[in-house]
Amino acid sequence: MNIDCHEQIRDLMKLTSDLPPLQRLVVILYAAMDQDDTGTVHETGANLAAEAGMTPQLFSRVRRELVASGWLEEGPGRIGNVRFYRLTAKADPDGGAPVISLRSA
């Protein structure tokens, strides 16, 4: 196994150092998942829980805690009752800097 983005993982580990271990795991899992253009991860909580080795109930509780503390937010679009989530700027080591730089008028 070889992880290509060593620096990004280390930055995220430093950024989440104050979080409890399960919350850190969920943040890192969301960062590692495929995301759409808005940063939303289109995976069910049950699938993410299985990947993290948690029960769906535990995963849901940890995710709610991360939403309450501002690390995750509900992304746009739902399928029925299934909500999808994305990381907030709080999880960006660059402080949420815009991807496209704005030019002055």
Secondary structure, DSSP 4 states (H G I P E B T S, - for coil): ---S-HHHHHHHHHHTTTS-HHHHHHHHHHHHS---TTSEE---HHHHHHHHT--HHHHHHHHHHHHHTTSEEEEEEEETTEEEEEE-GGG-TTSS--SSPPPP-
